[in-house]
Amino acid sequence: MGTERDESEALVLAEVVAVALPGRAGRATLRGADRDGTPLYGHAHGDLHLFADRGNAILANRTDRDDVDGAQFAVVRSLSPTWRTRRESIKCATIVLDTIVTCLGDLNGGSHLMRPKTRLRRRGLRIAVWSLVTVLVVAAGLVGVVLWQNSFGMDEQRVSIRHGGHTLNGVLTTPRDGRKSHGLVVYVHGDGPVDATHDDGYKPIWEANAQAGYASLSWDKPGVAGAPGDWLDQSMDDRADEAAAAIAWARTRADIDGDRVGLWGASQAGWVLPKIAARTPVSFVIAVSPAINWLQQGRYNLLAELRAEGASPARVTSEVARSDSVRRLLGRHASFEEYVRAMGGVTDGMTAGRWGFISRNHTADATRDLRALRGVPLLLTLADHDINVDTADTERVYREVLDAGGALAVRRYPDATHSLLKKSIEQSDLKITLVALFSPRSLFADGFLDTQRQFLGELGRR
């Protein structure tokens, strides 16, 4: 009777194990003996076995996988002292459930399944696997956020524009509003080797244009991103001719409304924008941080940077004297070799190409050329933390030349830098990178994108 009751109670506990292990196959009744010849009765659930042995519940694995009857068993753990009632058998389930997780990790470990070192190794492996899974899930989520944040509401296509015997490699973006024709914003870059998208920095602005119903057109500077030529060989007039050719090309397209073509330009583009307007009609202009006079801007920038660095009076005096020497060299059209000798061989990164570019353009002044923009709706965008351009001087000249026609709107951004990025972001390369990846529209000063969108949206109501 005792043996039958032991078997019955073992079966009850075995059913509890079966519920805890719903995915484990191979449940079968076992009848065998341990190495002492003691009869064992119980159930098998895959590789996990539960037996009744003289009133004790034993959790074990079978060492001989080819034989069921008479199999040898390696005892894993005695789960309870002798029990005498079905209720006590059920209570044993809590001990089984506490033990199962450990046993599952060790079922194939032979007769020493419960060694502490083995358990620790298995536990460490599980932790490592779950850590890796967590990292992969987080990484996949971050990639998804980056892709979503850098998907912009517009269509984009590469275009080729013939000009002066060579090709401008451009990008044309159009709104997704279902209209067949749109107004166009033509982009004029600032200084430096800039590609068509400005390393994707233009895209949030292009999206704002698209939301206002406008397409955007930009192109790689000569010598940038595989484009033919060299931007350092250009004068401001060369740049204006290039833009005028791009506008003429755009006006031949059925998807562009030739009567609603305007300009967007930043920094150095301030000398180019009015020259373009003198060559071809434009219906609006957005000028971002434009300068007025090349030499005055250079001196302002030098002093502003020295102040920001906390330079001593002696250093300021020395740097201004050096700047005056450069001005004299430019005034007499000195060669790059003369410049190098005059600077004592210390060129501060100046190259022959850059020296040639400065020599061609250092007399630029937008004051007279701005008259070509009289009567043209113009949004002048300025930053209060601009150390490149004297924005007070820029605003004064623009108002003197253009305000009489009532078409000038001036917007200042107190927390913005020369590039209209938030000052708190531009101060850190790491912040710029992270924000550009995860929230590119947040790079710009608050209200900058909204103001441009509103400006374009109101043009049709003027």
Secondary structure, 3 states (H helix, E strand, C coil): CHHHHHHHHHHHHHHHHHHHCCCCCCCEEEEEECCCCCEEEEEEECCEEEEEECCEEEEEEECCCCCCCCCCEEEEEECCCCCCCHHHHHHHHHHHHHHHHHHHHHCCCHHHCCCHHHHHHHHHHHHHHHHHHHHHHHHHHHHHHHHHHCCCCCEEEEEEEEECCEEEEEEEEECCCCCCCEEEEEEECCCCCCCCCCCCCCHHHHHHHHHCCEEEEEECCCCCCCCCCCHHHCCHHHHHHHHHHHHHHHCCCCCEEEEEEEEEEEHHHHHCHHHHHHHCCCCCEEEECCCCEHHHHHHHHHHHHHHHHCCCHHHHHHHHHHHHHHHHHHHCCCCHHHHHHHCCCCCCCCCHHHHHHHHHHCCCECCCHHHHHCCCCEEEEEEEECCCCCHHHHHHHHHHHHHHHCCEEEEEEEEEECCCEEHHHHCCHHHHHHHHHHCHHHHECCCHHHHHHHHHHHHCCC
